[in-house]
Amino acid sequence: MAVDYDLVIIGSSKVGIYAAHQAALLQARVALVTQSDRLLLPDNSFKSQAIAEIARLNYKANNHPVAEASVVSSLNEAQTWAANVDLVQQTQNSLANLAALGVDVIADTGKFCPLPRLSFQTTKRQLRSRKFLLATGTSFRAQCPPERDKEAYLTSDELWQTDLTGLGAKIIVVGGNPAALELAQTLVRFAKEVVLVMPQPRILSSEDPEVVLMLQAQLEAEGIKIYTDAPVKQIKTIDGQKWLQAGDFALTASQIVVTSDRQPHITGLNLKEVGVKCDRRRVHVNRRLQTHNPDIYACGDLIGGYSLPSVARYEADIALKNILFFSFYRTDYNSVPWVISTQPNFARVGLTPRQAEARYGRDLYIIREYIADLDFAQISAATMGMCKLLVHQNGTVIGCTLIGDRAEELIVVISLLIRHKIKLGSNPLRGLTTPVLTAISPSMSEIWQRASDNFYRQKLRQNSPLRARLQSWHSLRRKWHQ
């Protein structure tokens, strides 16, 4: 039986729209089912980022040595502006643009049917395809056991849909994930009293402690009170006041925002009947991004992990290569950069220092450079942060953790080095005279030139024969001029 499509994408999430666009450019016959009564699946990430940008301007206005604090915006003004920007962004990524590329856009919902052959049944059509891609995304849907009063809190998704003028002065944010950190900092920069509660022993517990502590120090310096090792036990409303018990602490607030439970949009898809394994948190896939049904793939935060657009797009690209060509491409997140959009940004690519030390031992060089040493950091009054670059003794870049202003842009340089296996070089003499990384000065990108020079200096210090030859060479040159 012939199929109608090369690929049917389930879900009009941002990554679903991206995948449809890329598949159409590759001349595939593609259909996209919105799987929603709206054209676009709910996604508040862009809106929250827009409000965070206004919060950054507020902070700069209040803290820059020569800024005027009179330009500070209110949370309500920021929400209005973000809604307008989000509307423009949705227009640019509209389903009409996909239809113009030849994508068959189906504004409907449906479910998988296993017999007589795997297909996707909407209310009006049965879609037959070689492969299917799940891209329905996730949302925060906090679980509500008896000790949680649902009226006592909002999820972060619900927060951005409410009128923020009535938010109140004291906010408790629950969660230790990137979304919680970004939200807490955004709110405190709009003059809210913010408390961050998390069950983990520290924020970003899987990341490098030295760099994470710098981020935590910044959050606390801005006035955010952080409670760690504090799992939430109760959330209630008592006499009109929101009340939370976290660990041994009893806290009250005008509003509680929960960011800890992200759930996939998979209700009604009939996944179990077609052999797709999933649970409350994610859809299970292998490294090819296939579910347990090899004809159904999935990508994005639907499959677990942090909700990060750069990672979701990478997964969509891998899935498309396996779907449209040959199914032997596997995910390798080693060269995929990601960023947490706090200020300063927290970005990483490759291995963490702990992972690299366990794998490479004494062959590893750990290069530390501080943002405050850059001329441009002094000019822009953004001196907080550091770079920790990991390099093998043969010059192979293994990983990088970076915290600082514009880290989301700077980290791409190291991603390219890792992805294309560009080495710094093992010869320190050649490296110091012909640097691999040359930066504009003054600029934040000088951090990479300083880091590469640091690596070559360390190599030179450990190479006694080369240092002796250099000294002999210079001594000989001086004698020639006598």
ZINOR-V550952 format. One record per residue. N is the residue number from 0. RES is the residue in three letters. SS is DSSP state (~ for helix, > for strand, _ for the rest). PHI is phi in radians with two decimals (none if undefined). NEAR is the number of other C-alpha atoms within 12 Angstrom. Layout:
BEGIN
n;res;ss;phi;near
N;RES;SS;PHI;NEAR
N;RES;SS;PHI;NEAR
END
This chain:
BEGIN
n;res;ss;phi;near
0;MET;_;none;10
1;ALA;_;-1.24;11
2;VAL;_;-1.80;20
3;ASP;_;-1.56;21
4;TYR;>;-2.37;29
5;ASP;>;-1.37;32
6;LEU;>;-2.68;44
7;VAL;>;-2.03;51
8;ILE;>;-1.77;52
9;ILE;>;-1.80;50
10;GLY;_;2.05;48
11;SER;_;-1.68;43
12;SER;_;-1.31;45
13;LYS;~;-1.07;41
14;VAL;~;-1.26;42
15;GLY;~;-1.15;50
16;ILE;~;-1.13;46
17;TYR;~;-1.06;36
18;ALA;~;-1.10;47
19;ALA;~;-1.12;50
20;HIS;~;-1.09;38
21;GLN;~;-1.17;30
22;ALA;~;-1.13;37
23;ALA;~;-1.15;31
24;LEU;~;-1.11;19
25;LEU;_;-1.51;22
26;GLN;_;1.20;17
27;ALA;_;-1.43;29
28;ARG;_;-1.57;32
29;VAL;>;-2.23;42
30;ALA;>;-2.16;43
31;LEU;>;-2.19;49
32;VAL;>;-1.72;47
33;THR;_;-1.12;37
34;GLN;_;0.96;38
35;SER;_;-2.84;27
36;ASP;_;-1.38;16
37;ARG;_;-1.90;18
38;LEU;_;-1.16;27
39;LEU;_;-2.03;35
40;LEU;_;-1.17;33
41;PRO;_;-0.99;30
42;ASP;_;-2.73;33
43;ASN;_;-1.69;35
44;SER;~;-1.12;35
45;PHE;~;-1.19;27
46;LYS;~;-1.12;31
47;SER;~;-1.14;37
48;GLN;~;-1.17;30
49;ALA;~;-1.15;31
50;ILE;~;-1.15;38
51;ALA;~;-1.09;38
52;GLU;~;-1.18;32
53;ILE;~;-1.14;32
54;ALA;~;-1.09;38
55;ARG;~;-1.12;34
56;LEU;~;-1.14;27
57;ASN;~;-1.03;32
58;TYR;~;-1.11;32
59;LYS;~;-1.16;27
60;ALA;~;-1.10;22
61;ASN;~;-1.46;22
62;ASN;~;-2.13;19
63;HIS;_;-1.24;19
64;PRO;_;-0.99;15
65;VAL;_;-2.10;12
66;ALA;_;-1.43;17
67;GLU;_;-1.74;15
68;ALA;~;-1.19;16
69;SER;~;-1.17;13
70;VAL;~;-1.52;17
71;VAL;_;-1.09;24
72;SER;_;-1.77;27
73;SER;_;-1.50;25
74;LEU;~;-1.15;34
75;ASN;~;-1.16;23
76;GLU;~;-1.10;22
77;ALA;~;-1.13;34
78;GLN;~;-1.13;34
79;THR;~;-1.12;25
80;TRP;~;-1.11;23
81;ALA;~;-1.11;28
82;ALA;~;-1.11;26
83;ASN;~;-1.18;18
84;VAL;~;-1.14;21
85;ASP;~;-1.10;27
86;LEU;~;-1.13;19
87;VAL;~;-1.11;15
88;GLN;~;-1.12;20
89;GLN;~;-1.16;26
90;THR;~;-1.13;16
91;GLN;~;-1.17;16
92;ASN;_;-1.93;26
93;SER;_;-1.28;29
94;LEU;~;-1.23;34
95;ALA;~;-1.12;22
96;ASN;~;-1.12;20
97;LEU;~;-1.13;31
98;ALA;~;-1.07;22
99;ALA;~;-1.15;16
100;LEU;~;-1.42;24
101;GLY;_;1.85;24
102;VAL;_;-1.32;35
103;ASP;>;-1.46;32
104;VAL;>;-1.52;35
105;ILE;>;-2.08;35
106;ALA;_;-1.43;27
107;ASP;_;-2.83;29
108;THR;_;-2.07;34
109;GLY;>;-2.92;32
110;LYS;>;-2.64;32
111;PHE;>;-1.33;40
112;CYS;>;-2.14;24
113;PRO;_;-1.38;23
114;LEU;_;-2.20;13
115;PRO;_;-1.27;12
116;ARG;_;-2.56;20
117;LEU;_;-0.92;29
118;SER;>;-2.64;36
119;PHE;>;-2.11;45
120;GLN;>;-1.76;28
121;THR;>;-1.62;26
122;THR;_;-1.18;16
123;LYS;_;-2.07;14
124;ARG;_;-2.43;20
125;GLN;>;-1.91;28
126;LEU;>;-1.74;37
127;ARG;_;-1.88;31
128;SER;>;-2.59;32
129;ARG;>;-1.10;31
130;LYS;>;-2.48;39
131;PHE;>;-2.29;45
132;LEU;>;-2.25;53
133;LEU;>;-1.47;54
134;ALA;_;-2.50;44
135;THR;_;-1.50;43
136;GLY;_;1.26;45
137;THR;>;-2.39;39
138;SER;>;-2.63;33
139;PHE;>;-1.37;35
140;ARG;_;-2.34;24
141;ALA;_;-1.06;31
142;GLN;_;-1.24;25
143;CYS;_;-2.17;21
144;PRO;_;-1.16;13
145;PRO;_;-0.95;11
146;GLU;_;-1.42;18
147;ARG;>;-2.00;24
148;ASP;_;-1.62;22
149;LYS;~;-1.06;23
150;GLU;~;-1.30;22
151;ALA;~;-1.57;29
152;TYR;_;-2.63;36
153;LEU;>;-2.10;34
154;THR;>;-1.45;35
155;SER;~;-1.14;38
156;ASP;~;-1.13;31
157;GLU;~;-1.16;24
158;LEU;~;-1.01;29
159;TRP;~;-1.26;35
160;GLN;~;-1.66;22
161;THR;_;-1.69;19
162;ASP;_;-1.37;17
163;LEU;~;-1.34;24
164;THR;~;-1.17;19
165;GLY;~;-1.75;15
166;LEU;_;-1.21;28
167;GLY;_;1.67;22
168;ALA;_;-1.58;22
169;LYS;>;-2.02;30
170;ILE;>;-2.14;42
171;ILE;>;-1.84;48
172;VAL;>;-1.86;47
173;VAL;>;-1.82;49
174;GLY;_;2.39;41
175;GLY;_;-1.99;35
176;ASN;_;-1.56;34
177;PRO;~;-0.97;35
178;ALA;~;-1.06;39
179;ALA;~;-1.18;43
180;LEU;~;-1.13;46
181;GLU;~;-1.10;42
182;LEU;~;-1.14;48
183;ALA;~;-1.04;47
184;GLN;~;-1.21;48
185;THR;~;-1.05;40
186;LEU;~;-1.18;48
187;VAL;~;-1.17;36
188;ARG;_;-1.41;37
189;PHE;_;-1.87;39
190;ALA;_;1.13;26
191;LYS;_;-1.64;32
192;GLU;>;-1.54;30
193;VAL;>;-2.04;40
194;VAL;>;-2.09;42
195;LEU;>;-1.90;49
196;VAL;>;-2.06;42
197;MET;_;-2.53;35
198;PRO;_;-1.39;26
199;GLN;_;-1.29;24
200;PRO;_;-1.21;19
201;ARG;_;-2.78;28
202;ILE;_;-1.22;38
203;LEU;_;0.84;30
204;SER;_;-1.11;22
205;SER;_;-1.58;20
206;GLU;_;-1.72;29
207;ASP;_;-1.08;31
208;PRO;~;-1.02;21
209;GLU;~;-1.06;26
210;VAL;~;-1.38;36
211;VAL;~;-1.09;35
212;LEU;~;-1.10;22
213;MET;~;-1.14;29
214;LEU;~;-1.15;38
215;GLN;~;-1.08;36
216;ALA;~;-1.07;23
217;GLN;~;-1.14;29
218;LEU;~;-1.08;33
219;GLU;~;-1.20;23
220;ALA;~;-1.12;17
221;GLU;_;-1.43;30
222;GLY;_;1.90;24
223;ILE;_;-1.40;33
224;LYS;>;-1.61;29
225;ILE;>;-1.94;36
226;TYR;>;-1.91;32
227;THR;_;-1.79;26
228;ASP;_;0.90;22
229;ALA;_;-2.29;27
230;PRO;_;-1.17;25
231;VAL;>;-1.31;36
232;LYS;>;-1.91;26
233;GLN;>;-2.51;31
234;ILE;>;-2.35;36
235;LYS;>;-2.50;31
236;THR;>;-1.91;24
237;ILE;>;-2.21;17
238;ASP;_;0.95;10
239;GLY;_;1.38;13
240;GLN;>;-1.91;21
241;LYS;>;-1.31;30
242;TRP;>;-2.32;33
243;LEU;>;-2.38;38
244;GLN;>;-1.89;28
245;ALA;>;-2.23;30
246;GLY;_;1.08;20
247;ASP;_;-1.67;17
248;PHE;>;-1.86;21
249;ALA;>;-1.99;22
250;LEU;>;-2.20;34
251;THR;>;-2.13;30
252;ALA;>;-2.82;31
253;SER;_;-1.36;30
254;GLN;>;-2.69;37
255;ILE;>;-2.03;47
256;VAL;>;-2.07;43
257;VAL;>;-1.80;42
258;THR;_;-2.18;37
259;SER;_;-1.66;34
260;ASP;_;-2.08;31
261;ARG;>;-1.84;32
262;GLN;>;-2.17;30
263;PRO;>;-1.30;36
264;HIS;_;-1.50;38
265;ILE;_;-2.23;34
266;THR;_;-1.09;22
267;GLY;_;1.46;20
268;LEU;_;-1.45;31
269;ASN;_;1.10;21
270;LEU;_;-1.17;31
271;LYS;~;-1.09;22
272;GLU;~;-1.19;19
273;VAL;~;-1.87;26
274;GLY;_;1.45;24
275;VAL;_;-1.59;30
276;LYS;_;-1.52;26
277;CYS;>;-2.70;28
278;ASP;_;-2.43;20
279;ARG;_;-1.13;23
280;ARG;_;-1.80;27
281;ARG;_;-2.84;32
282;VAL;>;-1.70;40
283;HIS;_;-1.45;33
284;VAL;_;-2.36;33
285;ASN;_;-1.65;27
286;ARG;_;-1.22;24
287;ARG;_;-1.51;31
288;LEU;_;1.23;41
289;GLN;>;-1.48;36
290;THR;_;-1.35;31
291;HIS;_;-1.21;23
292;ASN;_;-1.69;29
293;PRO;_;-1.12;27
294;ASP;_;-1.62;35
295;ILE;>;-2.10;40
296;TYR;>;-1.92;47
297;ALA;>;-2.60;53
298;CYS;_;-2.66;51
299;GLY;~;1.50;43
300;ASP;~;-1.15;39
301;LEU;~;-0.97;43
302;ILE;~;-1.74;41
303;GLY;_;1.77;29
304;GLY;_;1.48;25
305;TYR;_;-1.12;29
306;SER;_;-1.51;38
307;LEU;_;-2.24;32
308;PRO;~;-1.02;29
309;SER;~;-1.12;30
310;VAL;~;-1.21;31
311;ALA;~;-1.07;38
312;ARG;~;-1.17;33
313;TYR;~;-1.06;31
314;GLU;~;-1.11;41
315;ALA;~;-1.08;43
316;ASP;~;-1.12;35
317;ILE;~;-1.10;35
318;ALA;~;-1.06;46
319;LEU;~;-1.12;46
320;LYS;~;-1.09;27
321;ASN;~;-1.24;32
322;ILE;~;-1.32;37
323;LEU;~;-1.57;35
324;PHE;_;-2.16;19
325;PHE;_;-2.16;13
326;SER;_;-1.51;22
327;PHE;_;-2.28;18
328;TYR;_;-1.48;23
329;ARG;_;-2.14;23
330;THR;_;-1.23;28
331;ASP;_;-2.44;22
332;TYR;~;-1.37;25
333;ASN;~;-1.08;29
334;SER;~;-1.85;29
335;VAL;_;-1.62;33
336;PRO;_;-1.37;38
337;TRP;>;-2.49;37
338;VAL;>;-2.48;35
339;ILE;>;-1.81;40
340;SER;_;-1.49;41
341;THR;_;-1.36;39
342;GLN;_;-2.14;42
343;PRO;_;-1.25;40
344;ASN;>;-1.14;39
345;PHE;>;-1.98;43
346;ALA;>;-2.29;46
347;ARG;>;-2.62;45
348;VAL;>;-2.56;40
349;GLY;>;1.36;36
350;LEU;_;-1.38;36
351;THR;_;-1.41;33
352;PRO;~;-0.98;35
353;ARG;~;-1.12;23
354;GLN;~;-1.13;20
355;ALA;~;-1.18;26
356;GLU;~;-1.13;20
357;ALA;~;-1.15;13
358;ARG;~;-1.52;16
359;TYR;~;-1.98;22
360;GLY;~;0.99;17
361;ARG;~;-1.28;13
362;ASP;~;-1.41;20
363;LEU;>;-1.75;30
364;TYR;>;-1.90;35
365;ILE;>;-1.88;35
366;ILE;>;-1.79;34
367;ARG;>;-1.92;30
368;GLU;>;-2.37;34
369;TYR;>;-1.92;32
370;ILE;~;-1.02;36
371;ALA;~;-1.08;24
372;ASP;~;-1.39;25
373;LEU;_;-1.51;33
374;ASP;~;-1.06;22
375;PHE;~;-1.19;22
376;ALA;~;-1.10;27
377;GLN;~;-1.21;20
378;ILE;~;-1.10;19
379;SER;~;-1.56;24
380;ALA;_;0.98;26
381;ALA;_;-2.23;32
382;THR;_;-1.66;27
383;MET;_;-1.41;32
384;GLY;_;2.43;38
385;MET;>;-2.76;42
386;CYS;>;-2.08;47
387;LYS;>;-2.16;43
388;LEU;>;-1.75;48
389;LEU;>;-1.91;44
390;VAL;>;-2.32;43
391;HIS;>;-1.27;32
392;GLN;_;-1.07;29
393;ASN;_;-1.50;24
394;GLY;_;1.68;33
395;THR;_;-1.26;29
396;VAL;>;-1.37;41
397;ILE;>;-1.83;43
398;GLY;>;-3.11;44
399;CYS;>;-2.74;50
400;THR;>;-2.05;44
401;LEU;>;-2.41;51
402;ILE;>;-2.23;47
403;GLY;>;2.84;43
404;ASP;_;-1.08;39
405;ARG;_;1.17;32
406;ALA;~;-1.07;37
407;GLU;~;-1.10;30
408;GLU;~;-1.62;24
409;LEU;~;-1.15;35
410;ILE;~;-1.16;38
411;VAL;~;-1.10;29
412;VAL;~;-1.04;34
413;ILE;~;-1.22;47
414;SER;~;-1.04;32
415;LEU;~;-1.15;25
416;LEU;~;-1.06;32
417;ILE;~;-1.22;32
418;ARG;~;-1.11;23
419;HIS;_;-1.73;16
420;LYS;_;0.96;21
421;ILE;_;-1.52;21
422;LYS;_;-1.61;27
423;LEU;_;-1.29;39
424;GLY;_;1.80;29
425;SER;_;-1.63;29
426;ASN;_;-1.61;26
427;PRO;~;-1.14;31
428;LEU;~;-1.13;24
429;ARG;~;-1.18;20
430;GLY;~;-1.16;29
431;LEU;~;-1.30;26
432;THR;~;-1.72;16
433;THR;_;-2.36;17
434;PRO;_;-1.15;25
435;VAL;_;-1.24;29
436;LEU;_;-1.91;27
437;THR;_;-1.97;23
438;ALA;_;-2.02;20
439;ILE;_;-1.21;15
440;SER;_;-2.23;17
441;PRO;_;-1.49;18
442;SER;_;-2.88;25
443;MET;_;-1.17;39
444;SER;_;-1.17;33
445;GLU;~;-1.09;28
446;ILE;~;-1.02;43
447;TRP;~;-1.30;40
448;GLN;~;-1.16;33
449;ARG;~;-1.13;34
450;ALA;~;-1.17;40
451;SER;~;-1.18;43
452;ASP;~;-1.09;33
453;ASN;~;-1.07;30
454;PHE;~;-1.06;42
455;TYR;~;-1.17;35
456;ARG;~;-1.12;25
457;GLN;~;-1.12;28
458;LYS;~;-1.08;34
459;LEU;~;-1.19;25
460;ARG;~;-1.08;16
461;GLN;_;-1.55;17
462;ASN;_;-1.96;19
463;SER;~;-1.07;14
464;PRO;~;-1.04;13
465;LEU;~;-1.17;19
466;ARG;~;-1.09;19
467;ALA;~;-1.15;15
468;ARG;~;-1.16;15
469;LEU;~;-1.11;17
470;GLN;~;-1.11;14
471;SER;~;-1.13;14
472;TRP;~;-1.08;14
473;HIS;~;-1.15;14
474;SER;~;-1.12;14
475;LEU;~;-1.14;13
476;ARG;~;-1.10;12
477;ARG;~;-1.15;11
478;LYS;~;-1.17;10
479;TRP;~;-1.11;9
480;HIS;_;-1.60;8
481;GLN;_;-1.30;7
END
